[in-house]
Amino acid sequence: MRLAVVYTLFAVVATMVNIGFQEICIRLYHGPFAISLSILVGTAAGLVAKYALDKRHIFRFQANSAKHDAQMFALYTAMGLVTTAVFWAMEAAFEVAFGTKVMRYVGAILGLAIGYVLKYQLDKRFVFR
């Protein structure tokens, strides 16, 4: 039970990092690709934050070298491609359906929540064995 609570807390932290970076991008860039760029930057920031938290506190992983850590991060990222697609699709669907920043972020939060449930299972089985 403790693991589920900690994992959920880390998912919330990574979600806040993601949304925070999206908001920073939206405030700094108002061009035609503002939303797409913000989603990409937020995803990258959330991914790095979540990897750092998961590898140390959830899976108790210690890399043997920088190369080993980079390989694990690549595998972690690959497992996240499916979950990222869920998150992006949900955020885009809310943007199209509601057309407001608040609802786009609601879609992002829902998509991230669903994605993190899937991500834990993938990481447990394929990344941090």
Sequence and secondary structure as in RCSB ss.txt:
>XXXX:A:sequence
MRLAVVYTLFAVVATMVNIGFQEICIRLYHGPFAISLSILVGTAAGLVAKYALDKRHIFRFQANSAKHDAQMFAL
YTAMGLVTTAVFWAMEAAFEVAFGTKVMRYVGAILGLAIGYVLKYQLDKRFVFR
>XXXX:A:secstr
 HHHHHHHHHHHHHHHHHHHHHHHHHHH  STTHHHHHHHHHHHHHHHHHHHHIIIIIS    SSHHHHHHHHHH
HHHHHHHHHHHHHHHHHHHHHHH SHHHHHHHHHHHHHHHHHHHHHHIIIII  
